[in-house]
């Protein structure tokens, strides 16, 4: 699997483009604001079809570009990309107006048009598996940073995308609405630290790390 990462938006949110040799389909993990303008030309140039958008959670800096990607692929694909998320973040995705005030306070130049709603096509349950890019994936529910946070694990590749649950040497904030440190601590121990130690972790911000590295050195959540 080819993994391309770029940091987008005011919070430097990682957006991952996943593709595979010989496969016209590709997938995106998280779509920050501005993702469409960067990714759509790449998809067109390479002749790629966006099969899925995997959302790690409902915060605007991770989902603000989904509507643009859906609109940009509407006339170029025979079917729209599937949008995967956890139902605990339904309001974040489908009713973003409820959270505009918080983000506008953090980024004052944002307007109402910066929060387009979109529909999630598949709500994933904890432990649910699904096929994508010729691989089998598993979604793990890891609340604590955001109620609907998911980790996407591809066992075939020994790789997992953790969103803002775990970073290299850190963890996601738990002082935001719906956050709770004890919940996140338990979820990391039960859903992330139980993966094989050589599994690579691709977080929502910053560089990649591994399960073994975080178990041995993450100062916030010990095994």
Beta strands, then each sheet from edge to edge (+ up, - down):
strand 1: 2-8
strand 2: 13-19
strand 3: 25-29
strand 4: 49-54
strand 5: 82-85
strand 6: 122-123
strand 7: 129-132
strand 8: 135-141
strand 9: 150-154
strand 10: 159-163
strand 11: 166-167
strand 12: 170-171
strand 13: 200-203
strand 14: 209-210
sheet 1: 1+ 2- 3+ 4+ 5+ 6+
sheet 2: 7+ 8- 9+ 10- 13- 14+
sheet 3: 11+ 12-
end
